[in-house]
Amino acid sequence: MKLNLKRPIIFFDLETTGVDVSKDRIVEISLVKVMPDGEEIIKTRRINPEMHIPAEATEIHHITDEDVKDCPTFRQIAKSLYQFMEGCDFGGFNSNRFDLPMLVEEFLRVGVDVDFKNRRFVDVQNIFHKKEERTLVAAYRFYCNRELDAAHSAEADTLATYEVLKAQLERYNDLENDIEALAKYSTRNETADYAGRIGYNDKGEEIFLFGKYKGRTVTEVFSSDQSYYSWLMNGDFPQYTKKILTEIRCRAINRK
């Protein structure tokens, strides 16, 4: 099945040094850019993370320090990568909870102020979990009737994710072949930041989803506890989360 696209969509997958968005780094990225006419552009790059790749991470993706020592750093490819993503929606497997936040963090670390607010994000894992509750390997076997032999290779996982989405559209008549509808369906809970630290209440106001002020509005907390903003800015939180908190704080100040 051909995806019904109004603009390009990029399916992507990351292999990393770990799962901590604030501290870990990308060691491999693979992207499949699908154009509205069906053309597919595949790009895969290994990246020098400028830090040691832990053995437990290597056990998963089989990438070692030696493998990436002569590869470009993320800083060296960031601008061209962002240009490649310009005007595209995104698709991935567990991408809304991990790959997207990690990618945004990498961009912000090197001074590329990404703006994905008007993009659509289709998380194929969320569709799969709502329908079948399985893993990518099982999803590939279930929907495509093939084994994913090269699992945890960024390119193999990316291509498998793209194939699974097309197979899902074939299988489920109630899934609309429209990126905006798929993005809405595959989003579990809307959050203000990619890491899921800031959410919304029923009035559409930003609220904390963690910590001692969980459930309270960000604006209210910053007004009653002015030191909390400084603590957050100095804490080990994702850069994009800090960016959103700063925007909320500045908006409240400008309204006074």
N, C-alpha and C positions, 0 to 999 in steps of 0.2 A: 504493500500500500504506500502511496505517495502522500507525504504530509501536506496538509493544506496550509500554506504559509503566506502571510502578508509581508514578512520580512525574513531575513536569514535567521536561523537558529544554530547555536553552537552547542553540541554535546561535548562535554569535557570530563576528564578524570585526572586526579592528582595522585602521585605517590609522594610520600613525605617522610620526614625524619621521625614523626610521631603524630599524636592526635591533639596536642595542645595548640590551639590557634594562635595564642599569644607568643609562644616560644618556638614552636617547630617551624620547619621550612620545607619548601617544595624541592623534590629531587627529580621529578619527571612530570611533564604535563603533556597530555594528548588532547587534541581538539578535532572534531569533525564538524566543519561548517557546511550546513545544508542550505542551499539557495532555494528561493521560491520555485525555480524551474526544475528542481531535483538534483542539480549538480552538487557533488560532494567534494569538499576540499579538506584533506587530512594533513595535520601537522602534529608531529611528536618531537619533543625536545627533552633531553636530560639537562639538569641544572645543578650547578655547584652550589650547595646550600650554605657554604661558608661555615659549616659546623660539622661535627662528627655525626655520622649516621649510626645510631645504636644498632646493636646486633639483632634485637627483637624486631626492629623495622626491616632490616635486611632479610630476615627470615621470611617476611611476608612478600616483599617485592623484589628481592634478590639483587638489589642495587647497593654497591659498596662505596666507600670513600674513594677507592682506586678508580672505580668506574666513572666518577664525576669530577675528578681532580682537574681535568683540562676542559671541562664544560663551562659555558658562560654562566655568570651569576644572574639572578633574577633582575638585578638593576640593569644589566647590559641588554636584556631583551624586553624590558617592561614596556617601553614606548611603542615598539613595533607590535608587541602582543596586544596592547590596548587598541591600537589602530585596527588590527585584525578583527577585534571584537566590536568595533564601533557599529552602532545601529542594530545589533543582534540580540535576540532573545537567547535564553540558556536552557539546556537540558542536562540531566545527569542522574546518577543513582546515589541517593543519600546526599545529593549536592546542596540542597537547601540548608542542611544541618552541619555539613562539614566542608565540602569542596569550595562552595561559594564564599563562606566566611574566611577560609584560609587564603583563597586567591585575593580577596579584597585586602586582607592584612598585608600580603606581600606587596601589593601595589602601593598602599599607604606608607609602608616602611621606606620605600625608595622615592617618595615624593610625588607619586602619580595619584592625583585626587580623583578617583573613579566616581562616576555618577551612573548608577544602574537603576535609579528610581523609576524610570519609565519602561524598564524591561520586564519581560515575563519570564518566570522560572518554573520549568516543568520538572518535577522530581519524580522520575519513573519508579523509584522505590516506594514512594507514598501511594502511587496508583496500585502498584503490586500488592502492598500490604493491605490496602483497603479491599482488594479483590481476592488475594490468595494467601497473604502472610508468609512469605518465603525470602530467600536470599537471592543475590544476582545469579549465582551459579544455578540454583534451582529455577529461577525465573527464565533463564536462557534455555534450560532443558524443557521446562513446561511450555513456554510459548513458541520456541523456535525448533524444538525437537532435536537439539544438538548439544553436545558437551562443550563447556567453556574450558578448554584444555589450558589456555594461557591466562587463567584468572590471576589478578593482581599485577598484570602487565597493563600499564595505563592505556595503551592503544587498544588492546584486546577488550578491556572493560568498557572503554568508550564506544567502540563499534558494537559491542554486545548490547549496551544500553540503548543505542539508537535502534537496533534491530528489534529489541524487546518492545519499545514504544510502538513501532509500526505493527508488531504482532498483536499488541494489546488493542489497538484501534480496529484490527481485523476481528478480534474475538468478541469485544464488548460493544454491542450496538448503542448502548447509552453513553459511550464516550464520544464526545464531539471532536471531529478532526479540525480543531481550531486551537492555536497556541494559547490564546487568552483563556479559553475555557479549560484547557488542560492544566494551565498554571494555577487556576483557581481550584480545580479539583485536587491537584497534587500538593497543595499547601495545607498543612495541618492546622496551624494557628498563626494568624498574621502577627508579625512583630515589627517593631520600629528599626531594630538592628538585625544584622545577619546572624549573630551569635545567640539570639533569643534571650537576651538579658532585659530588654525593654519591650513591653507589650502595650496593649490598649485596653481601657475599660469600656463599658457599654456606652459611654459618652464620646468615645473616640479620643480620650486623653491618654497620653503616655504614662504608663505605670511601671514600677520596678517589678521584675519577676523573680528577684532573688534578694537575699540579705534581710537585715532587720527591718527594712522598709518595704518589704514585699507586699504588693497590692496597693500601695499608696502612690499618688501621682508624683511624677518627677518634679513638677513645678512646685507642688506643696512642700515636698521634702527639702528642696533647695532653698525655699523661703524660710522654713523653720529651723533648718540645720545647715547653715552656710558652709560649715567645714566639711560636709559630706562630699560636696563637689570636688574639693581639693584632694580628699582622700581617694576618690575614684580616679582622678587624673593621675595620681601618683601610684596607683595600684596596678596589679598585673591583670589588666583587662584589655580586650581587643581594641586596636586603634579605632576601628569603625564605630564601636560602641561609644568610645570617648568622643568621637566626632559628633554623633547623634546627641549625646548628653550636652555637649557644648552648644549645639544649635538650639536645643530646648531652653537652656539657660539664657542664651542671648535673646531669644524670642521673648522670654518673660521679662527680661530687663528692658527691652525696647518698648514693651507695652505699658511700662510704668510712667 
